[in-house]
Amino acid sequence: MFGLGWMEIGALIVIALLVFGPEKLPQAAAQAGKTLRNLRRMANNARDDLRAGLGPEFKDFDPTDLNPRNFVRKHLLDDLEDDWNNNKQAQLEPVGVTPYGAEPVDELGYGELPPYDAEAT
C-alpha cells in the first residue's frame, strides 16, 4: 500500500494516536476517508470532462500520458526497448565486415592506443 512497509504503517498509527488521541482517531480516520473519496470522484469527473471535451478523436487519450516520466517512457524508451529486442534476435555480423561498403578496421590489441586525429579534437 503506497510503497509503505509494516514499520512505516505502525509508526504512522502511533503518531496518529499521539496527535489525535484515542477518542478522536476514529473521527479523523472517517474524515480522511471521506476526503479521499471526494478527491477521487473529482479527479474521475475531471478526466471524464476532459475526454468528453476533446471529442471522439481522443477516445484513447489517457491524462497520465501527460506526466513527463510516462511521456518519455512511452515515446522514447519503448522504441529503444523494441530496437533492443529486435537486435537481440538478429544475428551478429562477422568480425571485419562493415556496413555500407566501408573498409574494415583492425581491432586494437590490449594496451594499444587508438590513432590520434588532431583536427577532430
C-alpha positions in Angstrom: 0.0 0.0 0.0 1.6 3.2 -1.2 5.1 1.6 -1.0 5.0 1.6 2.8 6.2 -1.3 4.9 4.8 -2.6 8.1 7.2 -0.5 10.2 6.2 2.8 8.4 2.5 2.0 8.8 3.0 1.2 12.5 4.9 4.4 13.0 2.1 6.4 11.3 -0.5 4.7 13.6 1.5 5.6 16.7 1.9 9.2 15.5 -1.8 9.4 14.7 -2.7 8.2 18.2 -0.4 10.8 19.8 -1.7 13.6 17.7 -5.4 12.9 17.7 -5.8 10.7 20.8 -7.7 7.5 21.1 -11.1 9.4 21.3 -10.8 11.5 18.1 -8.8 9.0 16.0 -11.9 7.2 14.5 -13.5 10.5 13.6 -10.2 11.7 12.0 -9.9 8.4 10.0 -13.5 8.7 8.8 -13.0 12.3 7.7 -9.8 11.3 5.9 -11.7 8.5 4.1 -14.4 10.9 3.0 -11.8 13.4 1.8 -10.0 10.7 -0.3 -13.3 9.5 -1.8 -14.2 13.1 -2.7 -10.8 13.8 -4.3 -11.0 10.5 -6.3 -14.5 11.4 -7.5 -13.4 14.9 -8.5 -10.4 13.5 -10.4 -12.6 11.0 -12.2 -15.1 13.7 -13.1 -12.3 16.0 -14.4 -10.9 13.2 -16.5 -14.3 12.3 -18.0 -15.0 16.0 -18.7 -11.6 16.3 -20.5 -12.3 13.2 -22.6 -15.8 14.5 -23.5 -14.5 17.9 -24.4 -11.7 16.5 -26.6 -14.2 14.6 -28.7 -14.2 11.1 -30.3 -10.8 11.5 -31.9 -9.2 11.3 -28.5 -11.2 8.5 -27.0 -8.0 6.6 -26.2 -6.4 9.6 -24.5 -5.0 9.0 -21.1 -4.2 12.0 -18.9 -1.3 10.1 -17.3 0.4 10.2 -20.6 1.0 13.9 -19.9 3.3 13.1 -17.0 6.8 13.7 -18.3 8.1 10.4 -17.0 5.3 8.4 -18.7 5.7 10.5 -21.9 9.4 9.7 -22.1 8.8 6.1 -21.4 6.1 5.7 -23.9 7.7 7.7 -26.8 11.4 7.2 -26.3 12.2 4.2 -24.1 9.6 1.8 -25.7 11.2 2.4 -29.1 14.6 1.7 -27.6 13.3 -1.5 -25.9 11.8 -2.6 -29.3 15.1 -2.0 -31.0 16.9 -3.9 -28.3 14.6 -6.9 -28.6 14.9 -6.8 -32.4 18.7 -6.6 -32.3 18.9 -9.4 -29.7 17.1 -11.7 -32.1 19.2 -10.7 -35.1 22.4 -12.5 -35.9 25.6 -10.6 -35.2 27.7 -9.6 -38.2 31.1 -11.4 -38.6 34.2 -9.6 -37.4 35.8 -7.5 -40.1 32.6 -7.0 -42.1 31.4 -3.4 -42.1 28.1 -2.0 -43.4 27.8 0.3 -46.5 30.9 -0.9 -48.2 33.3 0.8 -45.7 36.8 -0.5 -45.3 37.2 -3.0 -42.4 39.1 -1.5 -39.4 41.5 -3.6 -37.4 40.7 -4.0 -33.8 43.1 -2.6 -31.2 45.2 -5.1 -29.2 45.5 -5.0 -25.4 47.2 -1.8 -24.3 47.4 -0.4 -27.9 46.3 3.3 -28.2 43.9 4.4 -30.8 45.1 6.7 -33.6 45.0 10.4 -32.7 43.4 12.9 -35.0 44.4 16.5 -34.1 41.9 18.1 -36.4 39.0 16.2 -34.9 39.6 17.3 -31.3 
